[in-house]
């Protein structure tokens, strides 16, 4: 599973660094390092949607406050 987090300027201002940190922690905590590949990109072109995170080419809007819920529903449940 490929998970890509936007780290462009708009998403950075909306908390992409915290989203990256939390996703890295959750992947380690659930021993999913062999199943989940985390990556970054500089813009997904959906700057109004907040921190953009794609999971296998489907784009989601995530914030530092919703990372846990996103992880459980979109990553953990499918890993």
N, C-alpha and C positions, 0 to 999 in steps of 0.2 A: 504494500500500500504506500503510495507516494503522497505526502502531505507537504504542501508548499505554502509558506507564510509570506505575505507581501511586507517588505521592509522599506518601501518607498516613503517619501517625505510625508504624505498625507496619513498613511497608515502608521508611520512612526509616531506622529503626533497623537494618534488615537490609541497608542499602547502596544504596538507590535512587539517591542522588546519584551514586555511582560508576558505577552502571549507566547512568544518563542520560549522564554524561560520556563513557563508553566508546562508547555507541551513537552519540552525536553525532560522535565522532572517526571511527568505522568508516564511517558514512554518508558523511562528507566524504572519507575516504581512498579509498573505492571509487566516488566521483563519483555517488552515488545520490540526491543532493538533489532531483532532479526526479521520482524514483520512490518515495521513502520520505518519509512525513510523520510526524515525531515529535511526540508530544503527551504531556500529563500529566493525571492525574486524582487525586482525593484518596482514593478507596477503591473497590476492586473487590469487596469483601465476602469475600475469600478470604485473610484476614490470616495464617492459619497456614501458607500456602504459600510464604512468603518474598516477595521482590520480584516482584509480579505484573506481567507485561507481556502485553498483548494485541496480536495481529497479525490484523487484519481480523476481530475478534470472537472469536478463539480465544485463551484465556488460558494462559500459560506461567509456570512458576516459574523465575526467573532469579536468580543471585547475581553479585556482582562477579567471582567466580572462573570463572563459566560463560558470561559475556557473549560471548566470542569464538566458542565452539562454537555457542551459540544464534544468533548473527548469521549464521554461515556456513550453518547448517542451515535456519533459518526465514525469514531475510531475503534474504541473498545468493543462495541457490539459487532463490528464487522471484521475484526482482526483474527 
